[in-house]
Amino acid sequence: MNETTARSTDMDGADTSRRPPFLDRFFNVTQRGSTLKTEILAGLATFLAGMYIIVVNPAVLSDAGIPFTAALSATVLISFMGSLTMAFYARNPILVAPGMGMNALFTYTLVLGAGLSWEVALGCVFWSGVMFAVLAMFNVRKAIIEAIPLSLRYAITCGIGLFITFIGLQNAGFITGSDATLVSLGNMDAHLATFFLGLIATAVFVIMRFNGALVMGIALTTLAAIPMGRMWGGDEVMVAWTGLAAWPDFSAVMKVDIMGALKVAYLPFIFVMLFTNFFDAMSCFMALAESADLKDEDGNPRNLRRSMTVDAFSSMIAAPLGTSAAQTFIESGAGVAQGGRTGLVALVIALLFLPFLFLSPLLSLVPAIATAPALVMVGLFMMAPISKIDWEHFDQAFPAFLAIILMPLTYSITLGIAFGFISFVLIKVCTGRFVEIKPAMWITAALSVIMLMTT
C-alpha cells in the first residue's frame, strides 16, 4: 500500500491523518500550548486539591440541619454540573464547587445566627444567584468592583478565613466556651490529641506541596481517630463504619423556599452572599489569569463573562439541589501549575467527582475531628491577602481591621462586612472625602445599616 492510498480523507477529500484528536480540536489544547496528557494530569491535580469539599461541605451544612448524606449528594452534583458547564461553555481550567466562605455564611450567620430555616436560607442562596446572573449578563462588574476599596475586599477574604479557622478549632474541641473568659483551651483528651496530630500532618503535607494535601490530612486523621479512643485509656468510638456504597440521598432536593426568602429583612443576607461570591469569583479568575497567562487580546481574564455566568448559574442551581452557593475554587491553581490551560481540565474534574455520588456511607465515617484540620488550613490560605491591605493609611486600615476581627468575634460574617462598610463611609464623611465614596458603596452601607436595625 503506497502513501497515497494509506492517507485517510474526509468527505471533502481533505487529509485527516494528521489532524489532532477530537478533544484536542474541541478544547484547542495544542493551540493553547498544552497536550492531552498534561490537561488530564492537571485535572487530576485540581481534583485532589479540591476534593476535600466533598466531606467538609456536608460537615458544615449538617450544622444547619441539612442531612449529611443529602448535603454530600448535593455537593457532588453541583461540583459535577458546575465544572462540566465551565468545561463546555467557558472552556477554562477551573473547578466549580460549593465555596467554604459561602457555606460558613449559610450555616453560622443565616441559620444559626439569624434563625432562618435552612430551606429559607437556600432561598436566599437562590436569589443571590439570580442577581449574580443579572450582573454577569449585563457586564456591570467593573462599576461594582471599583466601588469597593481594595483594602476592604482583601479584609473580607481574611475575615472569612479567621472565621472558618475558629469553626475548625471549635469542631475539634481545641477551643471551648468559658464563663470566665468566654473561650478557653479544651481538655486534652482523645479528640484533641487526634486533631493536633492531624493538623501537624496536614501542615507538613501542604509545606511539602503534595497534591491533595488536605485530603491526605483528612484521611490520616480519620485513620488515627479509629484507635485513639482506646489508646487514650477509654473506649470511645470516634469512627463508625456503616458501609461502602449506597444510592444518593436526594432528600434535600427542591426543598428550597424561594418565596419565603423574599422578605425585606433578608435582603442584606442576599446582598452579602452576592457580594462575597461575586468578588471571590473575580479575584479567582484574575489570579489564575495572571499566574497562567489565561488572558484575551485585551489583557483581561480569558472568557471572563462566560466564566462569571457559569459561576452565577452554579450558585442559582445549588439551592434547589440542597447546598450553599457554588463558586470558582482557587485550588484550580494546582492544575494550572501542572500546565492545564483549557476546559478539558474542568471536564476531567467533573468526571472525577461523579463516582462519589454513590460513596456516602464510606465518606460519612469521616468524623468532624478529621475535617477540622482542613478547615484550619483553609483559613490559613484565605489569610494570604492580609499583606496587601494598606496598613499605612488608617482610613483604609481601620475599616479593614474591623471587618477582619469582627467576623470571628461576633460569630457572623455579615456583621463583620457590615461594620467594615459603615465605618469606611463614616470615616470618609467625617474627613470630608465624599468624592472617594462611590454610589454603590453608599448603597451597601445603607443596606448594612438596615440589616443592623432589623437584627
N, C-alpha and C positions, 0 to 999 in steps of 0.2 A: 504494500500500500504506500503510495507516494505522499508527499507532504500536502499536495493539493486536496487529495481525497480524504486525508485524515483530519483536515481542518473542519470544525463544526461551524454551521452558519445559522442565522435566524431567518425569519420569514422574508426579510428584505434582502437576504443574501449577504448580510454583514458578518464579518468574522467575530465569533463569540468565544473562541477558545481561550482568548487572553483576558476576557472580562473578569473582574473580581467577583467573588460570591455575592449572592443577593443581599445579605446583611451588610456587607461592606459597602455596596452601592446605596442601599436604602439609608444608612446612617452616615454616609460619607466618611467612613473610617480612615481609608487611605488618604483622602483629601485633607483630613484633619491632622495628618501626621502620626496616626496610630495604626495598630494591627488588631485583628480579631482576637488573638491570644491576649494582647495587652488589655483590651476592653473587658474581656471575660474575667481576667485576674483582678482588674480594677473593681469590677462589680462585686467580686468575692470579698475584696479588701474592705469596701464600704459596708457591705452587709455585716461582716464580722465586727466592724467598728460600731455599727448602729443597732445590731440585733438585740442588745440589752433592753431595748424599748418593749420587746415582746413580753418581758416579765415585769419590768419596772413600771410601765404604764398601768397595767391592771392592778398592781400593788397599790399605786397611788389612788386610782379611781375606786377601788374597793372601799377605801376610807369614806368615800362619798355615798356608798350604799349600792353601787353597781356590782353585781356578782362578778367575782374574779374571772371565772371562765367566760362569761359573756363579754367582759371588757377585753379579755385576751383575744377572743374571736374577732371582735370589732377592730382591735389594734392590727391584727394580721390582715384583715380585709382592706382597711383603709391604706395600710402600707403597700399592699399589693396594687390596689387600684390607683393610688396617687403616683407611685413610682412608674407604673405602666403608662399612665397618661403623660407623665414627664418624658418618658422614652419616646412615645409616638407623636405627641403634639409639640412639646417644646424641644425635644431632642437634645437635652442637656444631661450630663452625667451626675444627676442629683437624686438623692434619696428623699422621699416624702413620707413622713410618718407622724404619729401624734407627738407633739412637742412637750419637752419637760416643763418649761415655764408655763405652758398653757394648761397642762393637767394639774399643776400646783395651784394655779389661779382658779381653775374649775372647782377643785375639791376643797381647798382650805380657805378660799375667800368667798366664793359664791354659795357653796353648800354648807360647810361647817361654820363659816364666818357670818354670812348674811342670812342663813337659814332657808335658802331656796331648796326645793326638792331637786333631786338630780335630773328629773325629767324637765323641769323648767330651766335648769342650768343648761341642759342640752339645747333647749330652745334659744337661749342667749348665744350659744355657740353657733347655731344655725344662722341667726340674724347677723352676727358679726361676719360670717362667711359671705352672706348676701351683700353686705356693704363692701366687703373686700373685693368681691367680684365686680361691683359697680365701679370702684376706684380703679381696678385693673383694666376694665373695658374702656373707660374714658381717659385713662392715662394721665391722671392728675397727681401721680405720685410725687412729682418734682415740687409742686407747691406745698404739699403736706410735709415732705422731708425738710424743706428749707425752713418751715415754721418752728420746728422743734430743735433747740440748740444741741450741738454735738455732745456737750457735757452731760445733758440730761439723757440722751439716747444711750450713751455708754453707762451712765449710772443705773438705768433701769435694768440693763442686762446684768450688771454686777449685783444689784439688789436681789434680783430673782435668784442669782447664783447662791448668795448667802442664805436666802430663804429655803432653797432646796437642800443646802447643806444642813441647816438646822433641822429640817424634817428627817433627813437621814440619821442624824445624831439622836433624834428622839426615837425613831423606829428601832434603833439599836439598843436603846436604854442607856446610852452614853450620857445623855442629858435628861434629867428628870425634874419634875416640879418640886418646889420647896416653899413652905410657908414663910420661912425666914428670909430667903434670898431670891425668891421667885424661881430660879433654876439652880441646879447643882449637879455634880457628877453622880452618876448612878452607882449602884452597888457592883463590886467586882464579882460577877457570877459567870455562869457558863455562856450566857448571851453576850455579855460584854467582852469576854475573852475571845469568843468566836468572831465577833465584829472587828476587834482590834487586829486579830490575825489576818482576817480578810482584807481589811483596809491597807495594812502594810504590804500584803502580797499584791493587791491591785495597784498600789502606787509603784511598786517595783516593776510590774508588767508595763505600766504606762511609761515609766522612765526608760525602760529598755526598748520601747517602741514596738512591742509585739502587736501584730494585727489582732483585733478582738480582745484587747487587754481588759476591758470592763466585763466582757462575757466570761473570760478566763477567771476573773476575780469572783464573779457570781458563782461559777461552778465550783471553784476551790472552797469558797465559804460554805456552800451547801454541803459539800463532802465533809468539811471539818465539823459542821453542826451535827452530823449524824451520831458520832460517838462522844461529842463534847459533854453532853449532859451527864452521862455515866462516868466519864473520866473525871469530872469535877466533883464527884462524890455524891451525885444524886441519881435519879432515874428519869429525868425529864426527857421527853421525846420532842425534839425541835423540828424534825423532818418526818413526814408521814407519807408512805408510799401508797398511792391509790390506783396505779395502773400506768400503762404506756400510752395508749391512744384512745380517742373517743370521738364521736361526732361533734361538730362545732356547736357551741351554745349561742343561739340567736335570740335569747330571751329579752335582750335589751334593744333589739332592732325595732325601729318605729315607735319607741316609747317616748320620743321627744315631744315635749309640749310646746309647739310652735306659737300658738296663740296666747298661752299663758305667760310667755316671755315678753309680750308686747305691753308692758307697763312702763309708765314714765320713770318709776323708781329703779327700773332695771336698765335704763339707757346708759348710765355711767359704766355698768358692768360690761355691756355690749361694746361700748366705745373702747374700754381698756383692753378687751380681748382683741378688737380690731387693731388698735394701736400696737399692741405687743406683737401680734402675728405679722402685721404689715412691715414693721421695722426689722423684725427678726429675718423675714424673707429678704428684704432689701440688703441688709448687711451681709447675709449669707451669699447671695448672688454676687455682690460686689467683691467680697473677699475671695471667692472661688475664681471669679473672672480675673482678678489681679494675679493670683498665685499660679494660674494655668494658662493665662492669656486667652481666656474664653471671651473674646470681645468681637464686636462687629466692626465695620469700617469706620464708624464714628467714635470708637473707643469705649462704647458702653457695653455692659454685660450682654453676651450673645442671647438673642431671643428672650430678652428680659420681660417684655409684655406677655408673651406666651407662658413663660415660667411663672410669672405672678398670677396669671389666670389659672394655671394648674394648682397653685397653692390655694387660691381662693376656692376653687371647685372642691378641692380635697377637704378644706375646712367646712364647707357647706354640707357635704355628704357624710362627714364624720358624725354629725349629730344624729341623723336617722339611723346610723349603724350602731350607735351606742357608746361613743367615745368623745373625748375632748378634741379640740381642733388639731388638725394635722398641719404640718409646716415643713419647710425645707430643713434638712439637717446639715449642720456644719461638719458632721462626721463624713460627709461626702468628700471632704478634703483628703481622706485616706485613699480613696480611689483615684482622685486627681493626682495625688503624689505618686501613684503607681503608673501614671501615664494615661489614665482614662480621659477621653476628650469628647465622647459622643453619647447619644441617647442609648446606645447599646449597653452601656454601663447600667443605666437605670432599668433596662429590660432584665438584665441578669439579676439585679437586686430584687425586682418584683417577683421573679420566678423562685428565688431562694426563700422568700417569705411564705409562699403558699403552703408548703407541707406542714408548717407549724399550726395551721388551722385545725389539724387533727391530733395535735400533741398536747392538748390542755392538761390531761392528767399528769403527764411527765413534768410539764412546766409548773404546774400548781404545787408541786412538792417543794419548790424553791421558797424558803421562808423569808419573812420581812428582814430578818437579820442578814440574809445573803444579798439583798438588794441595797441595803443601807450603804455599804462602801461605794457602790456605783453612784448613788445619789450624792455622796460627799465629793467624789471625783468630778461629777458633772458640775457641781457648784464651783469647784476649783477652776474648771475650764471656762466657766462663764465669768469669772473674775478678771480674765485677761485684759478687757478694755479699760480697767481702772487706771492704768498708766497713761491713757490718752486723755483723761479728764484734765482740764486746765486748772490745776490747783493753785496757780499763782494769782489768779483773778477771782476774788471771793464772790463776785456777783455771779460767776459760773459755778464755783466750787460749793457754795453754800446750798443751793437747791439740789445739786447732785448728791451732796453728803446726806441731806435729809432723805432723799429718795432711797439711797442705799441702806441707811441704818434703820429707817422706819419699817421697811418691809419685814425683816425678821422680828424686830422688837414689838410691832403691832400684830404680828402674825397675819399680815394682809399685804399682798402685792398692790392691790388697788389703792389702799391708803398711802403707801409709800409714793406711788406715782402721783396721786392727787396732791399731796403736800409738796412734792417737787415742783409741779406745775404752778400751784398757787404761790409758793414762795418766789419762784422766778418772776412771775408777773408783778407781785407786790414790790420786790426789790427794784425792778426796772421803773415802776411808777414812782416810788419814793425817791429815786435818784434822778428823776426827770428824763429817763431814756425811753420815752414812749415809742420812738421810731424803731427800737430794737424788738418790739413785740409784734409779731406777725398776726394777721387776723385769725388764722387757725389756732394760734396759741391762746388768744383771748377766749375763743370758743371752748378749748379744752380746759382752761382754768375755770370758766363759768360752770361747765359740766361737773368739774371736780367739787366746786362749792355746793352745787345742788346735791351731789352724792353724799357729801358730809352732812348736809342738813337733813337728809332723808334716812340716814342710817343710825 
